[in-house]
Amino acid sequence: MVNVMKNGIGVFLLLVAVCGAGVYAFGAHQPSEKQAVFACKHTDAEWRKILSPDAYKVLRQAGTERAYTGKYWDNHEQGIYKCAGCGQQLFSSATKFNSGTGWPSFYQTINKKAVLEQSDRSLEDERTEVLCSKCGGHLGHVFPDGPRPTGLRYCMNSVAMTFVKAPSGKKH
């Protein structure tokens, strides 16, 4: 065994055996939500044609619009907020609140399957990124400092959403 270990082949085989067993035991790399297969999918070129440059930067490149610049941060109309990439319903105006942050904020999604959440370590602190579950578009982040009943603050980018006003007299 010592003679085998002295030559490079023995060391190589030992490394393959140890590393290979580790990969087998723990499985291959698991895809993140961003690598998941989404129902609505387009090539990068198609997304660039579909979305405005600002929406592309946020939805496809996880950008963030500046506070107090988005069209919905101070919107008080009744209606539904949809994903600007695929049209999926995300939030109701009934759950929107003034967070004082300059971004549209909601305390819950329109349904639990509307969004995906994943860890975001792009800044110093770990945050929870919010993605559209249909197209994988970056919407914003969720924080545990919202109002009751959920205690959550879904802090979204206006450019990542469209707003459909409720018919007169109807609340959403």
C-alpha positions in Angstrom: 0.0 0.0 0.0 2.9 2.4 0.8 4.4 1.8 -2.6 1.1 2.5 -4.3 0.7 5.7 -2.3 4.1 7.0 -3.3 3.3 7.2 -6.9 0.9 9.8 -8.3 -1.7 7.2 -9.5 -2.2 5.9 -6.0 -2.9 9.4 -4.6 -5.1 10.2 -7.5 -7.2 7.0 -7.0 -7.4 7.7 -3.3 -8.7 11.2 -4.0 -11.2 10.0 -6.5 -12.5 7.4 -4.1 -12.9 9.9 -1.2 -14.3 12.7 -3.3 -16.5 10.4 -5.4 -18.0 8.8 -2.3 -18.7 12.3 -0.9 -20.5 13.4 -4.1 -22.5 10.2 -4.2 -23.4 10.3 -0.5 -24.5 13.9 -0.5 -25.9 14.1 -4.1 -25.1 16.4 -6.9 -25.6 20.1 -6.8 -29.3 20.9 -6.2 -30.7 23.6 -8.5 -31.9 26.8 -6.8 -35.3 28.3 -7.5 -33.6 30.6 -10.1 -32.5 27.4 -11.9 -35.9 25.8 -11.6 -38.0 25.2 -14.6 -40.8 27.9 -14.8 -44.0 27.7 -16.7 -43.3 31.0 -18.5 -39.9 31.0 -20.0 -38.2 33.0 -22.7 -34.7 33.4 -24.0 -32.7 36.4 -22.8 -33.3 38.1 -26.2 -37.0 37.5 -25.9 -37.1 39.0 -22.4 -35.3 42.1 -23.7 -38.0 42.6 -26.3 -40.9 41.9 -23.9 -39.7 44.1 -21.0 -38.7 47.8 -20.8 -34.9 48.2 -20.0 -35.8 49.1 -16.4 -38.1 46.1 -16.0 -35.5 43.8 -17.5 -32.8 45.1 -15.1 -35.1 44.3 -12.1 -36.9 41.2 -13.2 -34.1 39.4 -15.0 -31.0 40.8 -13.4 -32.3 41.3 -9.8 -31.9 45.1 -9.9 -33.6 47.5 -7.6 -35.3 50.8 -8.4 -34.5 53.8 -6.3 -36.9 54.5 -3.3 -39.8 56.8 -4.0 -39.3 56.6 -7.8 -41.6 53.7 -8.7 -45.1 54.4 -9.9 -46.8 52.2 -7.2 -45.1 53.1 -4.0 -47.9 55.7 -3.2 -50.7 54.1 -5.2 -53.9 54.0 -3.1 -56.3 52.7 -5.7 -58.1 49.3 -5.3 -57.0 46.5 -7.6 -54.5 43.7 -8.2 -50.8 43.9 -8.8 -49.5 41.4 -11.4 -46.0 40.3 -12.5 -44.8 42.6 -15.3 -43.1 39.6 -16.9 -45.9 37.1 -17.1 -49.1 38.6 -15.8 -49.4 36.3 -12.8 -51.5 37.9 -9.9 -49.2 38.6 -7.0 -50.7 41.1 -4.5 -54.1 42.7 -3.7 -54.3 46.3 -2.8 -56.2 45.2 0.3 -52.9 44.0 1.7 -50.8 47.0 0.7 -49.6 49.3 3.4 -47.4 52.4 3.8 -44.1 51.1 5.1 -42.3 54.4 4.8 -39.6 52.8 2.7 -40.5 54.3 -0.7 -41.4 50.9 -2.3 -44.8 49.3 -2.6 -45.2 47.0 0.5 -47.7 44.3 1.2 -48.2 42.0 4.2 -49.1 39.0 2.2 -49.3 37.6 -1.3 -52.5 37.0 -3.2 -51.9 33.3 -2.7 -49.0 31.3 -1.2 -48.1 29.8 -4.6 -47.7 33.2 -6.3 -44.1 33.7 -5.2 -41.0 31.8 -4.4 -38.6 32.9 -1.7 -34.9 32.2 -1.6 -31.8 33.3 0.4 -30.1 36.4 -1.0 -26.5 37.1 0.1 -25.7 39.8 -2.5 -25.2 42.4 0.3 -23.6 42.1 3.7 -26.8 40.9 5.4 -28.7 37.9 4.3 -32.1 38.8 3.0 -35.0 36.8 1.5 -35.5 37.4 -2.2 -39.0 37.2 -3.7 -39.4 35.7 -7.2 -42.5 35.2 -9.4 -43.3 31.5 -9.2 -44.5 31.5 -12.9 -41.5 33.2 -14.7 -38.8 33.4 -12.0 -38.6 37.2 -12.2 -37.1 39.1 -9.3 -39.8 41.1 -7.6 -38.0 42.4 -4.4 -37.5 41.1 -0.9 -39.5 40.1 2.1 -38.7 41.2 5.7 -40.1 40.1 9.1 -41.0 43.7 10.1 -44.5 44.1 8.7 -47.9 44.6 10.3 -50.3 42.1 11.6 -51.7 39.6 10.8 -48.5 38.2 9.1 -45.7 40.4 10.4 -44.2 40.4 6.9 -43.2 43.2 4.6 -43.1 42.2 0.9 -41.0 45.2 -0.3 -41.5 45.1 -4.1 -40.2 47.0 -7.1 -42.9 48.9 -9.0 -41.3 48.2 -12.3 -41.6 44.5 -11.7 -45.4 44.8 -11.5 -48.4 46.1 -13.4 -51.6 47.3 -11.7 -55.1 46.4 -12.8 -57.6 48.8 -11.2 -60.7 47.2 -9.7 -64.1 48.1 -11.2 -65.7 51.1 -9.5 -67.0 50.3 -6.1 -65.2 46.9 -5.8 -62.5 46.4 -3.3 -59.5 44.0 -3.7 
